[in-house]
Structures are given as structure tokens and as C-alpha cells.
Amino acid sequence: MSQLTHLFVGCGTVVVALILLIGLIPFLRLLRLTMRHLSKRKITGQPALRRMAVTLQLAVSVVFIVAALVVMMQIRFVNRKDLGFDHHNII
């Protein structure tokens, strides 16, 4: 059970760090854009938007991989858990 707890804490920390990192990129970009003068602004949003989309897809895929690992560990635990009776040759 302690392995599962450590896995949850570790994965939760990684997910929160990724979310903060992903949120920090657009925040810094918007902060930089608001500090510029209106006449100096350039309209170049496509590459940054594409990078953010790829980063978001990476974060989502990591979450799904971790979720699959947790489900696999839960199924293994249920299969190996003692049921309290002999389930072979019941009928």
C-alpha cells in the first residue's frame, strides 16, 4: 500500500509541476505583450500556440499513462487478495 501512496504522491507532484509550467509559459508571454507599446506588437501567435498545444498533449499523455499504471496495480492487487475462502471447486 505504501508503494501506491508513493506513486500517487509522485505522479501528483509531476502533474502539478507540469500544469504550473504550462501555465507559466502563456502567463509570461502575455505579461511581455502587455509591457510592450501598442505600436511595437507583432502578430506571431501560431508557433507559440502550437508549442503550447504539443506541451498540453504531452501532459495529458503522461496523465493517461500514469492512470493506466495505477489501474494495472489495482487489478493486480485485487487478483492476489485473499478472499477469505477457497474459491476453487465451489460448485
DOVEXVO-827223 format. One record per residue: residue in three letters; residue number from 1; x, z, y of N, C-alpha, C in turn. Coordinates in steps of 0.1 Angstrom, whole numbers, plus 2048, in hexadecimal, padded with zeros to 3 digits. Atoms other than C-alpha are relative to their C-alpha. Layout:
REM DOVEXVO-827223
r torro = ALA, zalo = NUM, n.u = X, n.w = Z, n.v = Y, ca.u = X, ca.w = Z, ca.v = Y, c.u = X, c.w = Z, c.v = Y
...
This chain:
REM DOVEXVO-827223
r torro = MET, zalo = 1, n.u = 808, n.w = 800, n.v = 7F4, ca.u = 800, ca.w = 800, ca.v = 800, c.u = 809, c.w = 800, c.v = 80D
r torro = SER, zalo = 2, n.u = 7F7, n.w = 7FF, n.v = 7F4, ca.u = 81D, ca.w = 807, ca.v = 818, c.u = 805, c.w = 7F2, c.v = 803
r torro = GLN, zalo = 3, n.u = 7FC, n.w = 80D, n.v = 7FD, ca.u = 829, ca.w = 7E3, ca.v = 813, c.u = 7F6, c.w = 7F8, c.v = 808
r torro = LEU, zalo = 4, n.u = 80B, n.w = 807, n.v = 7F9, ca.u = 807, ca.w = 7D6, ca.v = 81E, c.u = 7FF, c.w = 804, c.v = 80F
r torro = THR, zalo = 5, n.u = 800, n.w = 7FA, n.v = 7F3, ca.u = 808, ca.w = 7ED, ca.v = 83C, c.u = 80B, c.w = 7FA, c.v = 809
r torro = HIS, zalo = 6, n.u = 7F4, n.w = 806, n.v = 7F9, ca.u = 82B, ca.w = 7E1, ca.v = 846, c.u = 7FE, c.w = 7F1, c.v = 803
r torro = LEU, zalo = 7, n.u = 803, n.w = 80E, n.v = 7FE, ca.u = 820, ca.w = 7BD, ca.v = 841, c.u = 7F6, c.w = 7FE, c.v = 80C
r torro = PHE, zalo = 8, n.u = 809, n.w = 801, n.v = 7F5, ca.u = 802, ca.w = 7C2, ca.v = 858, c.u = 806, c.w = 803, c.v = 80E
r torro = VAL, zalo = 9, n.u = 7FA, n.w = 7FC, n.v = 7F3, ca.u = 816, ca.w = 7D4, ca.v = 873, c.u = 80A, c.w = 7F5, c.v = 804
r torro = GLY, zalo = 10, n.u = 7F6, n.w = 80B, n.v = 7FD, ca.u = 832, ca.w = 7B9, ca.v = 871, c.u = 7F9, c.w = 7F4, c.v = 805
r torro = CYS, zalo = 11, n.u = 807, n.w = 80C, n.v = 7FD, ca.u = 81A, ca.w = 79C, ca.v = 872, c.u = 7F8, c.w = 802, c.v = 80D
r torro = GLY, zalo = 12, n.u = 807, n.w = 7FD, n.v = 7F3, ca.u = 805, ca.w = 7AC, ca.v = 88E, c.u = 80A, c.w = 800, c.v = 80C
r torro = THR, zalo = 13, n.u = 7F6, n.w = 800, n.v = 7F5, ca.u = 824, ca.w = 7B1, ca.v = 8A3, c.u = 805, c.w = 7F2, c.v = 803
r torro = VAL, zalo = 14, n.u = 7FC, n.w = 80E, n.v = 7FE, ca.u = 82F, ca.w = 78D, ca.v = 89E, c.u = 7F5, c.w = 7F8, c.v = 807
r torro = VAL, zalo = 15, n.u = 80B, n.w = 807, n.v = 7FA, ca.u = 80D, ca.w = 780, ca.v = 8A6, c.u = 7FE, c.w = 803, c.v = 80F
r torro = VAL, zalo = 16, n.u = 802, n.w = 7FB, n.v = 7F2, ca.u = 80A, ca.w = 795, ca.v = 8C6, c.u = 80C, c.w = 7FA, c.v = 808
r torro = ALA, zalo = 17, n.u = 7F5, n.w = 805, n.v = 7F9, ca.u = 82D, ca.w = 78A, ca.v = 8D0, c.u = 7FF, c.w = 7F1, c.v = 803
r torro = LEU, zalo = 18, n.u = 803, n.w = 80E, n.v = 7FE, ca.u = 824, ca.w = 765, ca.v = 8CB, c.u = 7F6, c.w = 7FE, c.v = 80A
r torro = ILE, zalo = 19, n.u = 80B, n.w = 801, n.v = 7F6, ca.u = 804, ca.w = 769, ca.v = 8DF, c.u = 805, c.w = 803, c.v = 80E
r torro = LEU, zalo = 20, n.u = 7FA, n.w = 7FD, n.v = 7F3, ca.u = 817, ca.w = 779, ca.v = 8FB, c.u = 80A, c.w = 7F5, c.v = 805
r torro = LEU, zalo = 21, n.u = 7F7, n.w = 80B, n.v = 7FD, ca.u = 832, ca.w = 75E, ca.v = 8FA, c.u = 7F8, c.w = 7F4, c.v = 804
r torro = ILE, zalo = 22, n.u = 808, n.w = 80B, n.v = 7FD, ca.u = 818, ca.w = 743, ca.v = 8FA, c.u = 7F9, c.w = 801, c.v = 80D
r torro = GLY, zalo = 23, n.u = 807, n.w = 7FD, n.v = 7F3, ca.u = 805, ca.w = 753, ca.v = 917, c.u = 80A, c.w = 801, c.v = 80B
r torro = LEU, zalo = 24, n.u = 7F6, n.w = 7FF, n.v = 7F6, ca.u = 825, ca.w = 758, ca.v = 92A, c.u = 804, c.w = 7F3, c.v = 806
r torro = ILE, zalo = 25, n.u = 7FC, n.w = 80E, n.v = 7FC, ca.u = 82E, ca.w = 733, ca.v = 92C, c.u = 7F6, c.w = 7FB, c.v = 80A
r torro = PRO, zalo = 26, n.u = 809, n.w = 805, n.v = 7F6, ca.u = 80E, ca.w = 728, ca.v = 93E, c.u = 7FF, c.w = 809, c.v = 80D
r torro = PHE, zalo = 27, n.u = 800, n.w = 7F7, n.v = 7F5, ca.u = 80F, ca.w = 747, ca.v = 954, c.u = 80B, c.w = 7FD, c.v = 809
r torro = LEU, zalo = 28, n.u = 7F4, n.w = 803, n.v = 7F8, ca.u = 832, ca.w = 740, ca.v = 960, c.u = 7FF, c.w = 7F2, c.v = 807
r torro = ARG, zalo = 29, n.u = 802, n.w = 80E, n.v = 7FA, ca.u = 829, ca.w = 71B, ca.v = 966, c.u = 7F6, c.w = 801, c.v = 80B
r torro = LEU, zalo = 30, n.u = 80A, n.w = 7FE, n.v = 7F5, ca.u = 80A, ca.w = 724, ca.v = 97A, c.u = 806, c.w = 808, c.v = 80C
r torro = LEU, zalo = 31, n.u = 7FA, n.w = 7F8, n.v = 7F6, ca.u = 81E, ca.w = 73E, ca.v = 98D, c.u = 809, c.w = 7F7, c.v = 809
r torro = ARG, zalo = 32, n.u = 7F7, n.w = 809, n.v = 7F9, ca.u = 838, ca.w = 724, ca.v = 996, c.u = 7F9, c.w = 7F5, c.v = 808
r torro = LEU, zalo = 33, n.u = 808, n.w = 80A, n.v = 7F9, ca.u = 81E, ca.w = 70A, ca.v = 9A0, c.u = 7F9, c.w = 806, c.v = 80C
r torro = THR, zalo = 34, n.u = 807, n.w = 7FA, n.v = 7F4, ca.u = 80C, ca.w = 723, ca.v = 9B7, c.u = 80A, c.w = 803, c.v = 80B
r torro = MET, zalo = 35, n.u = 7F6, n.w = 7FD, n.v = 7F6, ca.u = 82D, ca.w = 72B, ca.v = 9C8, c.u = 805, c.w = 7F3, c.v = 808
r torro = ARG, zalo = 36, n.u = 7FC, n.w = 80C, n.v = 7FA, ca.u = 834, ca.w = 707, ca.v = 9D0, c.u = 7F7, c.w = 7FC, c.v = 80C
r torro = HIS, zalo = 37, n.u = 809, n.w = 805, n.v = 7F6, ca.u = 827, ca.w = 6F7, ca.v = 9EF, c.u = 7F7, c.w = 7F4, c.v = 7FB
r torro = LEU, zalo = 38, n.u = 80A, n.w = 80A, n.v = 805, ca.u = 809, ca.w = 6E0, ca.v = 9EA, c.u = 806, c.w = 7F2, c.v = 800
r torro = SER, zalo = 39, n.u = 7FB, n.w = 80E, n.v = 7FF, ca.u = 81C, ca.w = 6C0, ca.v = 9F5, c.u = 80B, c.w = 7FE, c.v = 7F5
r torro = LYS, zalo = 40, n.u = 7F5, n.w = 802, n.v = 809, ca.u = 838, ca.w = 6C6, ca.v = 9DC, c.u = 7FC, c.w = 800, c.v = 7F1
r torro = ARG, zalo = 41, n.u = 805, n.w = 7FF, n.v = 80E, ca.u = 822, ca.w = 6C9, ca.v = 9BD, c.u = 801, c.w = 7F2, c.v = 7F9
r torro = LYS, zalo = 42, n.u = 801, n.w = 80C, n.v = 808, ca.u = 826, ca.w = 6AF, ca.v = 9A2, c.u = 7F6, c.w = 802, c.v = 7F5
r torro = ILE, zalo = 43, n.u = 80A, n.w = 800, n.v = 80B, ca.u = 80C, ca.w = 6A6, ca.v = 988, c.u = 807, c.w = 7FC, c.v = 7F3
r torro = THR, zalo = 44, n.u = 7FA, n.w = 802, n.v = 80C, ca.u = 81E, ca.w = 6AA, ca.v = 968, c.u = 7FC, c.w = 80B, c.v = 7F6
r torro = GLY, zalo = 45, n.u = 805, n.w = 7F6, n.v = 809, ca.u = 808, ca.w = 6BE, ca.v = 950, c.u = 800, c.w = 7FC, c.v = 7F2
r torro = GLN, zalo = 46, n.u = 801, n.w = 804, n.v = 80D, ca.u = 809, ca.w = 6A9, ca.v = 931, c.u = 80B, c.w = 806, c.v = 7F6
r torro = PRO, zalo = 47, n.u = 7F6, n.w = 7FA, n.v = 809, ca.u = 82B, ca.w = 6B4, ca.v = 922, c.u = 7FE, c.w = 80F, c.v = 7FE
r torro = ALA, zalo = 48, n.u = 801, n.w = 7F2, n.v = 801, ca.u = 825, ca.w = 6D8, ca.v = 929, c.u = 7F4, c.w = 804, c.v = 7F7
r torro = LEU, zalo = 49, n.u = 80C, n.w = 7FD, n.v = 807, ca.u = 802, ca.w = 6D7, ca.v = 91B, c.u = 802, c.w = 7FD, c.v = 7F1
r torro = ARG, zalo = 50, n.u = 7FC, n.w = 804, n.v = 80D, ca.u = 80F, ca.w = 6C5, ca.v = 8FC, c.u = 808, c.w = 80B, c.v = 7F9
r torro = ARG, zalo = 51, n.u = 7F8, n.w = 7F5, n.v = 806, ca.u = 829, ca.w = 6E0, ca.v = 8F6, c.u = 7F8, c.w = 80C, c.v = 7FE
r torro = MET, zalo = 52, n.u = 808, n.w = 7F4, n.v = 802, ca.u = 810, ca.w = 6FC, ca.v = 8FA, c.u = 7F7, c.w = 7FE, c.v = 7F4
r torro = ALA, zalo = 53, n.u = 809, n.w = 802, n.v = 80B, ca.u = 7F9, ca.w = 6EB, ca.v = 8E1, c.u = 808, c.w = 801, c.v = 7F3
r torro = VAL, zalo = 54, n.u = 7F8, n.w = 7FF, n.v = 80C, ca.u = 815, ca.w = 6E8, ca.v = 8C8, c.u = 803, c.w = 80E, c.v = 7FD
r torro = THR, zalo = 55, n.u = 7FD, n.w = 7F2, n.v = 802, ca.u = 81F, ca.w = 70C, ca.v = 8CD, c.u = 7F3, c.w = 808, c.v = 7FB
r torro = LEU, zalo = 56, n.u = 80D, n.w = 7FA, n.v = 804, ca.u = 7FA, ca.w = 717, ca.v = 8C9, c.u = 7FE, c.w = 7FC, c.v = 7F1
r torro = GLN, zalo = 57, n.u = 802, n.w = 804, n.v = 80E, ca.u = 7F8, ca.w = 703, ca.v = 8A8, c.u = 80A, c.w = 807, c.v = 7F7
r torro = LEU, zalo = 58, n.u = 7F6, n.w = 7F8, n.v = 808, ca.u = 818, ca.w = 714, ca.v = 89C, c.u = 7FB, c.w = 80E, c.v = 7FE
r torro = ALA, zalo = 59, n.u = 804, n.w = 7F2, n.v = 801, ca.u = 80A, ca.w = 736, ca.v = 8A3, c.u = 7F4, c.w = 801, c.v = 7F7
r torro = VAL, zalo = 60, n.u = 80C, n.w = 800, n.v = 809, ca.u = 7E9, ca.w = 72E, ca.v = 892, c.u = 804, c.w = 7FE, c.v = 7F2
r torro = SER, zalo = 61, n.u = 7FC, n.w = 802, n.v = 80E, ca.u = 7FB, ca.w = 721, ca.v = 873, c.u = 807, c.w = 80C, c.v = 7FB
r torro = VAL, zalo = 62, n.u = 7FA, n.w = 7F4, n.v = 804, ca.u = 810, ca.w = 740, ca.v = 872, c.u = 7F6, c.w = 80B, c.v = 7FC
r torro = VAL, zalo = 63, n.u = 80B, n.w = 7F6, n.v = 803, ca.u = 7F1, ca.w = 756, ca.v = 873, c.u = 7F9, c.w = 7FC, c.v = 7F3
r torro = PHE, zalo = 64, n.u = 806, n.w = 804, n.v = 80D, ca.u = 7E1, ca.w = 742, ca.v = 857, c.u = 809, c.w = 802, c.v = 7F4
r torro = ILE, zalo = 65, n.u = 7F7, n.w = 7FE, n.v = 80B, ca.u = 800, ca.w = 744, ca.v = 841, c.u = 800, c.w = 80F, c.v = 7FD
r torro = VAL, zalo = 66, n.u = 800, n.w = 7F1, n.v = 802, ca.u = 801, ca.w = 76A, ca.v = 846, c.u = 7F3, c.w = 804, c.v = 7FA
r torro = ALA, zalo = 67, n.u = 80D, n.w = 7FC, n.v = 806, ca.u = 7DC, ca.w = 76D, ca.v = 83F, c.u = 7FF, c.w = 7FC, c.v = 7F1
r torro = ALA, zalo = 68, n.u = 800, n.w = 804, n.v = 80E, ca.u = 7E1, ca.w = 759, ca.v = 81F, c.u = 808, c.w = 809, c.v = 7F7
r torro = LEU, zalo = 69, n.u = 7F8, n.w = 7F7, n.v = 808, ca.u = 7FD, ca.w = 770, ca.v = 814, c.u = 7F9, c.w = 80D, c.v = 7FE
r torro = VAL, zalo = 70, n.u = 807, n.w = 7F3, n.v = 801, ca.u = 7E8, ca.w = 78F, ca.v = 81B, c.u = 7F5, c.w = 7FF, c.v = 7F6
r torro = VAL, zalo = 71, n.u = 80A, n.w = 802, n.v = 80A, ca.u = 7CB, ca.w = 781, ca.v = 807, c.u = 806, c.w = 7FF, c.v = 7F2
r torro = MET, zalo = 72, n.u = 7F9, n.w = 800, n.v = 80D, ca.u = 7E3, ca.w = 779, ca.v = 7EA, c.u = 804, c.w = 80D, c.v = 7FB
r torro = MET, zalo = 73, n.u = 7FC, n.w = 7F3, n.v = 804, ca.u = 7F0, ca.w = 79C, ca.v = 7EB, c.u = 7F4, c.w = 809, c.v = 7FC
r torro = GLN, zalo = 74, n.u = 80C, n.w = 7F9, n.v = 803, ca.u = 7CD, ca.w = 7AA, ca.v = 7EB, c.u = 7FA, c.w = 7FC, c.v = 7F2
r torro = ILE, zalo = 75, n.u = 805, n.w = 805, n.v = 80D, ca.u = 7C2, ca.w = 794, ca.v = 7CD, c.u = 809, c.w = 806, c.v = 7F5
r torro = ARG, zalo = 76, n.u = 7F6, n.w = 7FB, n.v = 80A, ca.u = 7E2, ca.w = 79F, ca.v = 7BA, c.u = 7FD, c.w = 80F, c.v = 7FE
r torro = PHE, zalo = 77, n.u = 802, n.w = 7F2, n.v = 802, ca.u = 7DA, ca.w = 7C3, ca.v = 7C1, c.u = 7F3, c.w = 803, c.v = 7F8
r torro = VAL, zalo = 78, n.u = 80D, n.w = 7FE, n.v = 807, ca.u = 7B5, ca.w = 7C0, ca.v = 7B5, c.u = 802, c.w = 7FC, c.v = 7F1
r torro = ASN, zalo = 79, n.u = 7FE, n.w = 804, n.v = 80E, ca.u = 7C1, ca.w = 7AE, ca.v = 795, c.u = 808, c.w = 80A, c.v = 7F9
r torro = ARG, zalo = 80, n.u = 7F8, n.w = 7F6, n.v = 807, ca.u = 7DA, ca.w = 7C9, ca.v = 78D, c.u = 7FA, c.w = 80E, c.v = 801
r torro = LYS, zalo = 81, n.u = 806, n.w = 7F3, n.v = 7FE, ca.u = 7C4, ca.w = 7E7, ca.v = 797, c.u = 7F9, c.w = 804, c.v = 7F3
r torro = ASP, zalo = 82, n.u = 806, n.w = 7FA, n.v = 80B, ca.u = 7B9, ca.w = 7FE, ca.v = 77B, c.u = 7F1, c.w = 802, c.v = 803
r torro = LEU, zalo = 83, n.u = 80F, n.w = 7FF, n.v = 7FE, ca.u = 793, ca.w = 7FB, ca.v = 777, c.u = 7FA, c.w = 80E, c.v = 7FB
r torro = GLY, zalo = 84, n.u = 805, n.w = 7F3, n.v = 805, ca.u = 790, ca.w = 81D, ca.v = 766, c.u = 7FA, c.w = 7FF, c.v = 7F2
r torro = PHE, zalo = 85, n.u = 805, n.w = 802, n.v = 80E, ca.u = 783, ca.w = 80E, ca.v = 745, c.u = 807, c.w = 7F4, c.v = 7FA
r torro = ASP, zalo = 86, n.u = 7FA, n.w = 80B, n.v = 807, ca.u = 78F, ca.w = 7F5, ca.v = 72B, c.u = 7F6, c.w = 7F4, c.v = 801
r torro = HIS, zalo = 87, n.u = 809, n.w = 80B, n.v = 7FE, ca.u = 77F, ca.w = 7D4, ca.v = 735, c.u = 801, c.w = 7F5, c.v = 7F5
r torro = HIS, zalo = 88, n.u = 7FE, n.w = 80A, n.v = 80B, ca.u = 78B, ca.w = 7C1, ca.v = 716, c.u = 7F6, c.w = 804, c.v = 7F5
r torro = ASN, zalo = 89, n.u = 809, n.w = 7FE, n.v = 80B, ca.u = 772, ca.w = 7BD, ca.v = 6F9, c.u = 7F4, c.w = 809, c.v = 803
r torro = ILE, zalo = 90, n.u = 80B, n.w = 7F8, n.v = 7FD, ca.u = 755, ca.w = 7CD, ca.v = 70B, c.u = 7F3, c.w = 7FC, c.v = 7F9
r torro = ILE, zalo = 91, n.u = 80C, n.w = 805, n.v = 806, ca.u = 73A, ca.w = 7B6, ca.v = 6FD, c.u = 804, c.w = 7FD, c.v = 7F1
